């Protein structure tokens, strides 16, 4: 696919004007699909069977590829906390997680330099092992032939499904996160002074401004002695205060596991400083779309398999805080 078409797909998905489209970008994309389908707005089974529209699924693959990238970047408050790398097939992705703690300054006597040396950058290297993640869908052949399948909606549903799985994986790893330099465990309701003290420790250790992460239920548990109209508006608009005594609070959207239970704990918040991109995301190669011929299925259903190879990890430096309560 040419670069201009990819740019157009990105702009259309984000709903912004584009210099590459005359008129509605979505209409241009639909016309591109139509062009790849020999000018037809419906799927011609014989044309596909006879190989007369080889570019059709290439267009759909490009749409899915763009949608997957855009959803990961645009549709979450965690977007600024994600470090994404793209690689070729069988590459070995490596991320460097820096140690963001400040250096220790010693007092020494005249004429000596015998102090413990400290590595300037430090940190750790993290290698992700990508896995194949796939969705297989099918539809009645007659619905496809009659043009009742909305290809843009098809792409959106596939992209949203992969996006949900990505963030569910992040949520599960966050919930199981146990290593932190500062921790607070409260037997009972959380306190204002407890969280404030934890924030102060993290900021003092890093020299950076901290923020608090948690589910909406977790964030609304922390009381504040001084509140104004803005806090009341926040509770009315989003269900929690978006600032805790001046510190930004960011909601982590919860997800359900296969049993229908929440993945993220509603009795834990995280205190992280600076601009640490603690969510590592690696994408290997490009998404693969496989179309199975309806004639190969006894029930004459058209089948599509979408495969994406990726790896995800939550790697937070040890200078962070975790507040657990009951």
C-alpha positions as CSV (number, residue, x, y, z in Angstrom):
1,X,0.0,0.0,0.0
2,X,1.2,3.5,-0.8
3,X,2.2,5.8,2.0
4,X,-0.6,8.3,1.1
5,X,-3.3,5.7,1.6
6,X,-1.9,4.7,5.0
7,X,-1.9,8.4,6.0
8,X,-5.5,8.8,4.8
9,X,-6.5,5.7,6.9
10,X,-5.0,7.2,10.0
11,X,-6.7,10.5,9.5
12,X,-10.0,8.9,8.7
13,X,-9.8,6.7,11.8
14,X,-9.0,9.7,14.0
15,X,-11.8,11.8,12.3
16,X,-9.5,14.6,11.2
17,X,-9.3,16.4,7.8
18,X,-6.6,15.1,5.4
19,X,-4.9,16.6,2.5
20,X,-5.0,13.3,0.6
21,X,-8.8,13.0,0.4
22,X,-11.3,15.0,-1.7
23,X,-14.4,14.9,0.4
24,X,-15.1,12.5,3.2
25,X,-12.0,10.3,4.0
26,X,-14.2,7.4,4.9
27,X,-15.8,7.6,1.4
28,X,-12.3,7.6,-0.1
29,X,-11.5,4.4,1.8
30,X,-14.7,2.7,0.7
31,X,-13.9,3.7,-2.9
32,X,-10.5,2.2,-2.5
33,X,-12.1,-1.1,-1.4
34,X,-14.5,-0.8,-4.3
35,X,-11.6,-0.2,-6.7
36,X,-9.8,-3.3,-5.4
37,X,-13.0,-5.2,-5.8
38,X,-13.2,-4.5,-9.6
39,X,-15.5,-1.5,-9.1
40,X,-18.2,-3.4,-7.3
41,X,-19.7,-2.5,-4.0
42,X,-20.6,-6.2,-3.3
43,X,-18.4,-9.3,-3.1
44,X,-18.4,-11.4,-6.2
45,X,-17.6,-15.0,-5.2
46,X,-16.6,-16.0,-8.7
47,X,-14.3,-13.0,-9.0
48,X,-12.5,-14.0,-5.8
49,X,-12.4,-17.6,-6.8
50,X,-10.9,-16.7,-10.2
51,X,-8.3,-14.3,-8.6
52,X,-9.7,-11.2,-10.3
53,X,-9.5,-9.0,-7.2
54,X,-6.2,-9.8,-5.5
55,X,-5.8,-6.4,-3.9
56,X,-9.1,-6.6,-2.0
57,X,-7.7,-8.2,1.1
58,X,-4.5,-6.2,0.9
59,X,-6.6,-3.1,1.4
60,X,-8.4,-4.7,4.3
61,X,-5.1,-5.8,5.9
62,X,-3.9,-2.2,5.7
63,X,-7.0,-0.9,7.3
64,X,-6.7,-3.4,10.1
65,X,-2.9,-2.6,10.5
66,X,-3.7,1.1,10.8
67,X,-6.6,0.7,13.1
68,X,-4.6,-1.5,15.5
69,X,-1.8,1.1,15.7
70,X,-4.2,4.1,16.2
71,X,-6.3,2.5,18.9
72,X,-3.1,1.7,20.9
73,X,-2.0,5.3,20.7
74,X,-5.1,7.4,20.9
75,X,-7.9,5.7,22.9
76,X,-6.6,5.5,26.4
77,X,-5.3,7.8,29.2
78,X,-2.3,5.5,29.4
79,X,-1.2,6.4,25.8
80,X,1.6,8.6,27.1
81,X,2.9,5.7,29.3
82,X,3.3,3.2,26.4
83,X,6.6,2.6,24.7
84,X,6.0,0.8,21.4
85,X,8.5,-0.8,19.1
86,X,8.0,-2.4,15.8
87,X,10.3,-5.0,14.4
88,X,10.7,-7.6,11.6
89,X,9.8,-11.2,12.0
90,X,11.9,-13.1,14.5
91,X,13.6,-9.9,15.8
92,X,14.7,-9.9,19.5
93,X,13.1,-6.8,21.0
94,X,14.9,-5.1,23.9
95,X,13.8,-2.2,26.1
96,X,16.0,-0.3,28.5
97,X,14.4,0.6,31.8
98,X,16.4,3.4,33.4
99,X,16.9,3.8,37.2
100,X,15.2,7.2,37.9
101,X,16.4,7.5,41.5
102,X,18.7,10.3,42.4
103,X,22.4,9.8,43.2
104,X,23.8,9.8,46.8
105,X,26.1,12.6,47.7
106,X,28.8,11.6,50.3
107,X,30.8,13.8,52.7
108,X,34.5,12.9,52.4
109,X,37.7,14.1,54.1
110,X,40.4,16.1,52.4
111,X,42.7,14.1,50.2
112,X,40.5,11.1,49.7
113,X,38.1,9.8,47.0
114,X,37.3,6.5,48.6
115,X,33.6,6.5,48.2
116,X,31.2,4.0,46.5
117,X,30.8,4.7,42.9
118,X,27.3,4.8,41.4
119,X,26.4,4.0,37.8
120,X,25.1,7.1,36.0
121,X,22.4,5.4,33.9
122,X,21.9,2.0,35.4
123,X,18.6,0.3,35.0
124,X,17.8,-3.0,33.4
125,X,17.3,-4.4,29.9
126,X,14.0,-6.1,29.3
127,X,13.5,-8.6,26.4
128,X,9.9,-9.4,25.4
129,X,8.8,-12.7,24.0
130,X,6.1,-12.0,21.4
131,X,3.2,-14.4,21.0
132,X,0.6,-14.9,18.3
133,X,-2.8,-13.4,19.1
134,X,-5.6,-14.2,16.7
135,X,-9.3,-13.7,16.0
136,X,-11.2,-15.9,13.7
137,X,-14.6,-14.7,12.5
138,X,-17.2,-15.9,9.9
139,X,-20.3,-14.7,8.3
140,X,-23.0,-16.2,6.1
141,X,-21.9,-16.0,2.5
142,X,-25.2,-14.6,1.3
143,X,-24.8,-11.6,3.6
144,X,-21.4,-10.8,2.1
145,X,-22.6,-11.3,-1.5
146,X,-25.6,-9.0,-0.9
147,X,-23.3,-6.2,0.3
148,X,-24.8,-6.2,3.8
149,X,-21.4,-6.4,5.5
150,X,-19.9,-3.0,6.5
151,X,-16.2,-3.4,6.0
152,X,-15.3,-0.3,8.0
153,X,-17.3,-1.7,10.9
154,X,-15.6,-5.0,10.5
155,X,-12.2,-3.4,10.7
156,X,-13.2,-1.3,13.8
157,X,-14.5,-4.4,15.7
158,X,-11.4,-6.3,15.0
159,X,-9.2,-3.4,16.1
160,X,-11.3,-2.7,19.2
161,X,-11.1,-6.4,20.2
162,X,-7.3,-6.5,20.0
163,X,-7.2,-3.2,21.9
164,X,-9.3,-4.6,24.7
165,X,-7.1,-7.7,24.9
166,X,-3.9,-5.5,25.0
167,X,-5.2,-3.3,27.9
168,X,-6.6,-6.4,29.8
169,X,-3.1,-7.9,29.6
170,X,-1.6,-4.6,31.0
171,X,-4.3,-4.5,33.8
172,X,-3.5,-8.1,34.8
173,X,0.3,-7.4,35.0
174,X,-0.3,-4.2,37.0
175,X,-2.5,-6.1,39.4
176,X,0.2,-8.7,40.0
177,X,3.0,-6.1,40.3
178,X,4.7,-6.6,43.7
179,X,8.1,-4.9,43.5
180,X,8.1,-1.3,44.6
181,X,10.5,0.8,46.7
182,X,7.8,2.3,48.8
183,X,4.7,0.5,49.9
184,X,1.8,1.3,52.2
185,X,-0.6,-1.4,53.5
186,X,-3.6,-0.1,55.4
187,X,-6.0,-2.4,57.3
188,X,-9.1,-0.5,56.7
189,X,-10.0,2.6,54.8
190,X,-7.2,4.6,53.2
191,X,-6.1,7.9,54.7
192,X,-5.3,11.2,53.2
193,X,-2.0,11.5,55.1
194,X,-1.0,7.9,54.1
195,X,-1.3,8.6,50.4
196,X,0.2,12.1,50.7
197,X,3.2,10.7,52.5
198,X,3.7,8.1,49.8
199,X,3.6,10.7,47.1
200,X,6.2,12.8,49.0
201,X,8.5,9.8,49.3
202,X,8.4,9.0,45.6
203,X,8.9,12.7,44.6
204,X,11.8,13.1,47.0
205,X,13.5,10.0,45.7
206,X,13.2,11.0,42.0
207,X,13.1,14.8,42.0
208,X,10.1,14.5,39.7
209,X,6.4,15.2,39.9
210,X,4.3,12.1,40.7
211,X,0.9,11.0,39.6
212,X,-1.6,8.5,41.0
213,X,-3.0,5.6,39.0
214,X,-6.0,3.5,40.0
215,X,-9.4,2.4,39.1
216,X,-12.3,4.8,39.5
217,X,-13.5,2.9,42.6
218,X,-10.0,2.9,44.1
219,X,-9.4,6.6,43.5
220,X,-12.7,7.8,45.0
221,X,-11.8,6.1,48.3
222,X,-9.2,8.7,49.3
223,X,-10.6,11.5,51.4
224,X,-9.4,15.1,51.3
225,X,-9.8,17.6,54.1
226,X,-9.8,20.6,51.7
227,X,-12.1,20.5,48.7
228,X,-13.6,23.1,46.4
229,X,-16.1,23.3,43.6
230,X,-13.7,21.7,41.1
231,X,-13.5,18.5,43.2
232,X,-17.3,18.4,43.3
233,X,-17.5,18.9,39.6
234,X,-15.0,16.1,39.1
235,X,-17.1,13.7,41.2
236,X,-20.1,14.6,39.2
237,X,-18.4,14.4,35.8
238,X,-16.0,11.4,36.1
239,X,-16.7,9.9,39.5
240,X,-13.5,10.8,41.3
241,X,-11.3,13.8,42.0
242,X,-8.8,14.2,39.2
243,X,-6.3,15.8,41.6
244,X,-5.3,14.7,45.1
245,X,-3.9,17.6,47.0
246,X,-2.4,18.9,43.8
247,X,-1.2,15.5,42.4
248,X,-2.9,14.4,39.2
249,X,-5.0,11.2,39.4
250,X,-5.4,9.0,36.3
251,X,-8.1,6.4,36.0
252,X,-7.2,2.9,35.0
253,X,-10.1,1.4,33.1
254,X,-11.0,-2.0,34.5
255,X,-11.5,-5.2,32.5
256,X,-13.3,-8.5,33.0
257,X,-11.6,-11.9,32.9
258,X,-13.1,-15.0,31.4
259,X,-15.0,-15.6,34.6
260,X,-16.6,-12.2,34.6
261,X,-14.5,-10.8,37.4
262,X,-12.6,-7.5,37.4
263,X,-8.9,-7.8,36.6
264,X,-7.7,-4.7,38.4
265,X,-7.9,-4.4,42.1
266,X,-10.2,-1.7,43.5
267,X,-8.2,-1.6,46.7
268,X,-4.8,-0.5,45.3
269,X,-3.3,2.7,43.7
270,X,0.1,3.3,42.2
271,X,2.3,6.4,42.6
272,X,4.7,6.9,39.7
273,X,6.9,9.8,39.0
274,X,8.0,11.6,35.9
275,X,7.4,10.5,32.3
276,X,8.3,6.8,32.7
277,X,6.8,4.8,29.9
278,X,6.3,1.7,32.0
279,X,4.1,-0.2,29.5
280,X,6.4,-1.9,27.0
281,X,4.7,-3.0,23.8
282,X,6.4,-4.8,20.9
283,X,4.8,-5.6,17.5
284,X,6.5,-8.2,15.3
285,X,5.9,-8.0,11.6
286,X,2.5,-7.0,10.3
287,X,-1.0,-8.4,10.9
288,X,-1.9,-11.3,8.8
289,X,-5.4,-11.6,7.3
290,X,-6.3,-15.1,6.0
291,X,-9.5,-15.5,4.0
292,X,-10.9,-19.0,3.8
293,X,-13.0,-19.8,0.7
294,X,-16.7,-20.3,1.5
295,X,-16.7,-23.3,-0.8
296,X,-14.3,-25.0,1.6
297,X,-16.9,-24.8,4.4
298,X,-19.8,-27.2,4.4
299,X,-22.2,-24.4,5.6
300,X,-21.0,-21.9,2.9
301,X,-19.8,-19.4,5.5
302,X,-17.0,-17.0,4.6
303,X,-14.2,-17.1,7.2
304,X,-11.5,-14.7,8.1
305,X,-8.5,-15.1,10.5
306,X,-6.6,-12.1,11.8
307,X,-3.2,-12.8,13.4
308,X,-1.0,-10.3,15.2
309,X,2.3,-11.2,16.9
310,X,3.1,-9.0,19.9
311,X,4.5,-8.9,23.4
312,X,3.5,-6.7,26.4
313,X,5.1,-6.1,29.7
314,X,4.7,-3.7,32.6
315,X,8.1,-2.7,33.9
316,X,8.2,0.0,36.5
317,X,11.4,1.3,38.1
318,X,11.9,0.5,41.7
319,X,11.3,4.1,42.7
320,X,7.5,3.9,42.7
321,X,4.9,3.6,45.4
322,X,2.0,1.1,45.9
323,X,-0.8,1.8,48.4
324,X,-3.0,-1.2,49.3
325,X,-6.0,-1.0,51.5
326,X,-9.0,-3.1,52.4
